């Protein structure tokens, strides 16, 4: 089996986020060409410590993508620690992210491009809570499988673009073997500590980009820790190998599509997430696996 390695390690930089004071953000895909990150077109690490006051944020649209929101630290209300929300924007949807009260949350938000033949699918919303996420727990590590599979366990979430989203916690001197399709593009984002892959070490705040393997067969990643514990996430997905146009919240095949999406949004032709029928929403529970 092909062993995947780390092609490059990039140190991230925290900056003030668009919500202003109390919002710091790290752009994981900064200066990364889409052809290298395909199918992922945006990846933000958002850490919010907002005091409350005048409302920030608000309703806004998306189309042509799915947003993946992995909550590292929730507020016990709208965002629950360890949960994953997947919003399939498809042909177009509006959602509201407005904050006016004290908010202390930390989450990763990734945009994954929908495949060309499903770009304009009907909007859909999926949610899985921490207690319902498939897990492998030993005295050496914990693996949480949000999407894809790991060591015999498979996530129940529906993927329009096949991808793996896996959260790992490792003790000192531990090892995990992970298989992913060889043609997946992928990255390791380091949240705490350090981990080594094929001799290269990734540390807190760094992103390790997987080398490319030109095969559809499975490939293997071997994670090792030494004298430090580790927590990190794997995002890996099947590339579309198709050019796209992005403008603001929209991803499309052409500039004409972008113009059409803005017209539809301004004319009130996109539904709000809150108005989706129940047939377009799913929350997963252990008994449904």
N, C-alpha and C positions, 0 to 999 in steps of 0.2 A: 504493500500500500504506500502511496506517495505521502511523504512527511512534509507538512507545510512548515514554512519558516517565516521569520519576520523580515520583510523587505526594508522597512524603515521605521524609526521611532521618532515621533514628533512631540515636542513639549508644548502643551497648551498654555494660553495666557488668559487670565481672568480680566474682564472689563466690566464697566457699568452697563447693565442691561437697559432695554428700552423703557422699562417701567420707572427708571430713575433711581434715586437714593434708596438703598436697601435691596436692590436687585443687581446681583453680579452674574455674569454669564460667560461661558467658555464655548467658543465656536469650534467644535471638533473638526469640521470640514473646511476650515479657513485655508484658502489657497490650494485646495485639493481639486483638480479637474474632475468633472462629473464622470468622464470615462474611466477614471480610476476608482471612484466610489460607487458607481452604478450597481444596484438600483437606488442607493441612498443619496438624496440630493440636499439634505439639511440635517444637522445634528447639533443640538444645543444642550449644554449642561446649565440648567437654570437653578440658582440658589437665591431664594427670596426671604428677606427678613424685613417686611414692610410694617411700618408703625400704624397704618390706617390714616384716613383723612379723605380728601377729595378722590373720587373714583378714578382709577387708572385702568387702562385696557378698554375692552368693549366688544361689541359684535363685529365679526369680520368673516369673509368667505374663504373657501378653499375649493380647489378642483384639480383633478388629474393625479391626486396623490392619496396616500393613507398617512395619517399622523399616528405615531406610536408614542404614548406617554407612559414612561415607567417611573413610578413614584418611589423615590428613595426615602424621603421623609414627608409624611402627610400631615394634614391638620385635623384628622379624625372626623372630618365633615365631608367636604366635596372631594378631597383627595386623600385616599387611604394608603398608608405605608405598605409598600410591596405590591400594590395593584398595578395592572396594565390596562390602559384604555387604547383601543384601536378605532379611529374614526376614518372610514372609507369615504373620502369626499366625492370621488367619482365625477359625475356630471356637474356637481356643484352643491355645496352646503354652506350654511352660516352657523357659526357657534359663537358663544359669548364667553370671554375671559375678562371679567370685570372684578376689580378688587377695591373695596372701600374700607375694610376693617383690617385689624392686625392680622398678618399672614406670615407664618414661618413654614415654608415648604421647600423641598429640594427634589427636582425631577429631571429626567432626561427626556427630551422630545426629539424624535427623528421623523423625517419625512421620507417615505419610500415611494418611488414612482410606480404608478400602476402600469401594467403591460399595455402595449398599444391596442390590443384587441379588447381590453377591459377598461380603457382609460375613462370612458364615459358611462360606467356602470352606475346603477342606482346607489345612492348613499346608504351606508350601513354603519352600525355602531356595535362594538364588542367590548366587553369588560370581564376581567378575571381578577378576583381578589386573591390576596396572598395565601389564604388557607386552602384555596382551590387550585393553586398552581402545582403541577407535578414536581416532586422533589426527590432527590437522592441525598440522604443524610448518613454520614459515617462519623467516626471520631476524628477523621482527618480532613473532611470537607463537607460542604453542602452545595448542591447544584439545584438551581431553580430553572425549570424549562418553561419559558413563556411562549416560545414559538420554536417549531422544529423538534428535534429529538436529541436525547443524550443517554447513552448506556442503557438502552432498552425502554426508556420512557419517552412518550410523545405528547406534546401539547395539543389540546383540543381546538385551539383557535383556528379560524379560517384564514388561509393565506391566498390572496390574489396573486401576489408575487411570492414564490417560495423563499422563505428566509428563516434564519435561526436567530433567536434572541434568548441568550442564556446568561444567568447571573451566577457567579461562582464565589464561594468563600472557602479559603484554604488555610489550614493550620501550618505551622512551620514544618519543613522537611516532608512535604506531602507531594503527591503526584496525581494528576487527572489526565486521562486519555479521552479525547473528544474527536468524533468523526463528523465531517461535513462533506458535502459534494465537492469534488475537485474544481468545478468551474465556478464556485461561489467566490465573489469578492467579499472581503471581510476585514474587520478590525477588532482589536482588543482595546477597550478603554479602561484605564486603571483608576479605580476609585480610592483604594487604600493599599499601602504596602507595596510589594513588588513580586513579580513572577517572571520566570525564565521560560522561553520557548526556543528550542534548538540553539541554545547558547546565548541568546540575546535577552537582556533583562529590560522589563518595562516597569517604570516606577509611577507613583501617585501623580496624577495629572497628565500623564503621557498617553499617547495613542500608538499602538503597534499595528502597522499595516501588514496583512498577510501577503506573502508572495503569490503570484498567479500560477495556477496549475492547469494546463490545457487538457483536461480530461473530465468526462462526466462521471467517472467512477469516484467512489469515496476517497477522501484524503484524511489524514490524521494530524491532529494537533496534540502535543504533549506538553502539559503545563507542570512546572516544577517550582516549589518554594524551597528556600534554604533557611536562613535564620530570621525570617520575617514572615508574618502572616500576610494574607492578600485577600482583596476583594476586587473583582473586575467583571466586566460584561463583554460578551461576544455578540457582535452584530455581523451577520454574514448572509448574503443573499444572491440569488440567481440574477446575473446582469441581463438587461434587455438588449444591449448592443444596438440601440436605436437612438438617434439624436432627439433631443427635446428642447423646447423653448420655455424658460421660466421668467415670469414677471410677477413680483410680489408674491401673493398667496397662490398663484395659479401655475400649473405645469401643463404644457400642451404640445401638440405636434407642430404647430405653426404660429406665426404672429397673428394670422387671421383668427385662429382659435382663441388666442388671448383676448383680442378685441371683442369677439362674440361673448366670452365669459364675463367681461366687464359690463357689457350691455345687459346681459341677463341678470347680473347682480343688481345693477342700478335700476332695472325695471321690476325688481321684486319677484323674479322668476325662480329664485333658489330657495329651497325650504330651510327652515331653522332646525338644528339638531333636536331641539325640544319638541318639535312637531312631527318627528318621524313616527310612522305607525309601528306598533310592537313587532310586526313581521320583519322590520328592518333594524331590530335591536336584539342583542343576545348577551346574557350574562351566564358565564359558565360556573357550574358547581361540580363538586367531586362526583356526585352520583350520575352526572351526565357524561362522564368520561368513558 
